[in-house]
Amino acid sequence: MRFIHTADWHLGRYFHGMHLTEDQADLIEHQLLPLIAEEKAEAVVIAGDIYDRGVPPVEAVELFDEFLARMKERQVKVLFVAGNHDSEGRLDFASRLMQDAGIFARGRLRRPMTPVVLEDEYGPLAFALYPYMDPQTVRAAFPEEAENGLDFETAHEVAIAAGVAALPKGVRSVAVAHAFLAGGLSSESERPLSVGGSSSVSSALFRPFCYTALGHLHNPQRAGADTIRYSGSLMKYSFDEAEQQKGVLSVEIDAAGRAKHTFLPLTPRHDVRRIRGTFAAIRDQREQYPASDDYMEVELLDTGIILDVFNKLKAIYPNLMHICYPELQREGTMRQQQGQQVLKMTEGDLFAQYYEDMTGTAIAPEQRALVTSCLQEIYQEERER
C-alpha cells in the first residue's frame, strides 16, 4: 500500500498578523492534491494539528471539509488524529458517520483501541491511531493503569501497548501518533507539550510497527529509526524554519511489511525567509537583496536605530513581517533579550525572568510549580474552547 504521510497543517494559522488560510488553500489545491494523484496514493495520513487552535475560524473548517470531500470523490482513504493544538472532542464529531466515506478520525483517546484496517493487494494493513496523549488523558482512559501515577513516557507505554494488543495477529501495522520523541529537533512555532518536566518519549515504544507516522515536530526528520519519522509541517510557521524544506512523505508498505519512504517537497506561493545586512546595503544592492513578496524577517546589522525603517523596507518587501537588531547596543538595568532568543523561551521561563526582574530575587520552586500548573490548565482550556 502506498499512502501520504503529512502532519501539522495548522489550518487557520496567523503569522505575524497575516492570516495564512488562503496560502494553505493554494498549497493544498495546486500542489498537495496533484501530488496525491501522481503518487496514486490509496490513503492520506495526517498525524495531528489539523487546526491551529481548538476553535478554528470558519474558513479553516471549510478548507478541511473541502479536502475531505475531494478525497472521497477520488476514493482515497483519510486517517487523522488530534494534535495538541486540536480540540479532541470537536475533531471526533461525526467520526462514526464518516467511516462509511473512508474517513477515519481519532480525536479522543478511548477504549477499545480498535485499529483501522485497510486492504491492499497483499491483504490487511492495520493503522493504530494515537491522538495527542498526556498523562491526564491516558489516566482517564486507563484508570486501572494509573494508580501509581504517570509521566509522559509511562503514559505512552500504557496507551501504545493497548494499541499493539488490539492489532490482528500477524497483520502488517502502521502507527499514527502526535508526540515528541526524544532527540527530535524542534522549531519555535511548536507549542510545548508540557509546562515543566519532560514531555519527550522513547522512539523504542513504536518499534512493533512496520512504520510510524509522527506529527508535532515541524522539521522533517528521522526519529530513532528510518521507519519512525516526522513528515514536518505543511508550511513554514516561524522564521527559524526558513531554511527547512517542507513537504510530505510518500510511504509504501510491501507484502512483508517493509516500509520505504520518499520525501516530496512542497513550495508555497509565499516563502518564509530571513535576510541579514545593513540598512544601506539592503536598500541599495538589488542584486544581493532582490525585491520579493515572500514573508520576510530582516536582521539589521546596524548598531543604531534607523527612523521609519519598517516602512522604508516595506517598499522592497511588501510582506515584511519583522525587523530585529542583533547588533544594537542597549542600556538599562533590565535584562534584554536580542533577536529571536526570547521566542525560544517557554512561558514558564519568561514568567520566571519577569519575576526576577521585578522583585530582584529568583522565583521559588513552589512558586514555579504553581505557575506551571496554571499554564497547563490554560493550555487544556485553549484546546477545548
Long-range contacts (C-beta under 8 A, 24 or more apart in sequence): 1-42, 1-43, 1-118, 1-120, 1-122, 1-125, 1-252, 1-253, 2-39, 2-40, 2-41, 2-42, 2-250, 2-251, 2-252, 2-253, 3-41, 3-42, 3-43, 3-44, 3-45, 3-77, 3-250, 3-251, 4-35, 4-36, 4-39, 4-41, 4-43, 4-44, 4-45, 4-248, 4-249, 4-250, 4-251, 5-45, 5-47, 5-213, 5-229, 5-231, 5-248, 5-249, 5-250, 5-251, 5-261, 6-32, 6-44, 6-45, 6-46, 6-47, 6-231, 6-234, 6-248, 6-249, 7-46, 7-47, 7-48, 7-49, 7-83, 7-178, 7-213, 7-214, 7-215, 7-216, 7-230, 7-231, 7-232, 7-233, 8-47, 8-48, 8-49, 8-83, 8-215, 8-216, 8-218, 8-231, 8-232, 8-233, 8-234, 9-46, 9-49, 9-50, 9-51, 9-64, 9-233, 9-234, 10-49, 10-51, 10-52, 10-85, 10-189, 10-233, 10-234, 10-235, 10-237, 11-50, 11-51, 11-52, 11-56, 11-60, 11-61, 11-63, 11-64, 12-51, 12-52, 12-53, 12-56, 12-57, 12-59, 12-60, 13-52, 13-235, 13-237, 14-52, 15-237, 15-272, 15-295, 15-321, 16-295, 16-321, 16-322, 17-321, 18-295, 18-319, 18-321, 20-235, 21-57, 21-59, 21-60, 21-63, 23-235, 23-268, 23-269, 23-270, 24-63, 24-234, 24-235, 25-63, 26-268, 26-269, 27-234, 27-235, 27-266, 27-268, 27-269, 28-63, 28-67, 28-234, 31-266, 31-267, 32-234, 32-248, 32-266, 33-67, 33-70, 35-248, 35-264, 35-266, 36-71, 36-74, 36-76, 37-74, 39-250, 39-264, 41-76, 41-250, 42-76, 42-77, 42-118, 42-120, 43-76, 43-77, 43-78, 43-79, 43-118, 44-71, 44-76, 44-77, 44-78, 44-79, 45-79, 45-80, 45-127, 45-174, 45-176, 45-213, 46-78, 46-79, 46-80, 46-81, 46-215, 47-80, 47-81, 47-83, 47-176, 47-177, 47-178, 47-213, 47-214, 47-215, 47-216, 47-231, 48-80, 48-81, 48-82, 48-83, 48-84, 48-85, 48-86, 48-131, 48-132, 48-177, 48-178, 48-215, 48-216, 49-83, 49-84, 49-85, 49-86, 49-178, 49-215, 49-216, 49-233, 50-80, 50-82, 50-83, 50-86, 50-91, 51-85, 51-86, 51-87, 52-85, 53-85, 53-382, 53-385, 54-85, 54-86, 54-87, 54-90, 54-382, 54-383, 54-384, 54-385, 55-87, 55-90, 55-385, 68-98, 68-101, 68-103, 71-102, 71-103, 72-101, 72-102, 72-103, 75-102, 76-102, 77-102, 77-103, 77-104, 77-118, 78-102, 78-103, 78-104, 79-104, 79-105, 79-116, 79-127, 79-129, 79-176, 80-104, 80-105, 80-106, 80-176, 81-105, 81-106, 81-107, 81-129, 81-130, 81-131, 81-132, 81-176, 81-177, 81-178, 81-215, 82-106, 82-107, 82-108, 82-131, 82-132, 82-178, 83-131, 83-132, 83-178, 83-215, 83-216, 84-132, 84-178, 84-191, 84-193, 84-216, 84-379, 84-383, 85-191, 85-383, 86-132, 86-383, 87-383, 87-384, 87-385, 88-131, 88-132, 88-137, 88-383, 88-384, 89-384, 91-131, 104-129, 106-130, 106-131, 106-176, 107-131, 108-137, 109-133, 109-137, 109-138, 109-140, 109-141, 109-159, 110-141, 111-141, 111-142, 111-162, 112-166, 113-159, 113-162, 113-163, 113-165, 113-166, 114-166, 115-163, 115-166, 115-167, 115-168, 115-173, 117-168, 117-171, 120-253, 122-172, 122-254, 122-255, 123-171, 123-172, 123-255, 124-168, 124-171, 124-172, 125-171, 125-172, 125-173, 125-174, 125-253, 126-167, 126-168, 126-171, 126-172, 126-173, 126-174, 127-173, 127-174, 127-175, 127-176, 128-160, 128-163, 128-164, 128-166, 128-167, 128-173, 128-174, 128-175, 128-176, 128-209, 129-176, 130-159, 130-160, 130-163, 130-175, 130-176, 130-177, 130-178, 130-179, 131-178, 132-178, 132-179, 132-193, 132-216, 133-159, 133-179, 134-193, 134-194, 134-199, 136-380, 151-197, 151-198, 152-193, 152-194, 152-197, 152-198, 152-199, 152-200, 152-201, 153-198, 153-200, 153-201, 153-202, 156-201, 156-205, 157-205, 160-205, 160-206, 164-208, 172-210, 172-253, 172-257, 173-208, 173-209, 173-210, 173-257, 174-209, 174-210, 174-211, 174-212, 174-213, 174-253, 175-206, 175-209, 175-211, 175-212, 175-213, 176-212, 176-213, 177-206, 177-212, 177-213, 177-214, 177-215, 178-214, 178-215, 178-216, 179-214, 179-216, 180-216, 180-217, 181-214, 181-217, 181-223, 181-224, 181-228, 182-224, 183-223, 183-224, 184-217, 184-221, 184-223, 184-230, 185-217, 185-219, 185-221, 186-217, 186-218, 186-219, 187-217, 187-218, 187-219, 187-233, 187-237, 187-238, 187-240, 187-241, 187-244, 188-238, 188-239, 188-240, 188-241, 188-340, 188-343, 188-344, 189-218, 189-233, 189-237, 189-238, 189-241, 190-216, 190-217, 190-218, 191-379, 192-346, 194-376, 195-346, 195-347, 195-348, 195-372, 195-375, 195-376, 195-379, 196-348, 196-368, 196-369, 196-372, 196-376, 203-228, 210-253, 210-257, 210-258, 210-259, 211-251, 211-253, 211-259, 211-261, 213-249, 213-251, 218-244, 219-244, 220-244, 220-245, 220-246, 220-247, 220-249, 220-263, 226-261, 227-259, 229-261, 234-266, 235-266, 235-268, 235-272, 236-268, 236-271, 236-272, 237-272, 238-272, 238-343, 239-272, 239-274, 239-297, 239-321, 239-322, 239-340, 240-340, 240-343, 240-344, 241-272, 242-272, 242-273, 242-274, 242-297, 270-294, 270-295, 270-319, 271-295, 273-297, 274-298, 274-299, 275-299, 276-301, 277-301, 278-302, 279-306, 279-309, 279-312, 279-313, 282-313, 282-316, 283-312, 283-313, 283-316, 289-316, 291-316, 291-317, 292-316, 292-317, 293-317, 293-318, 293-319, 294-319, 295-319, 295-321, 296-320, 296-321, 296-322, 297-321, 297-322, 297-323, 297-324, 298-322, 298-323, 298-324, 299-323, 299-324, 299-325, 299-326, 299-339, 300-324, 300-325, 300-327, 301-326, 301-327, 302-327, 302-328, 303-327, 303-328, 303-329, 304-328, 347-375, 348-372, 348-375
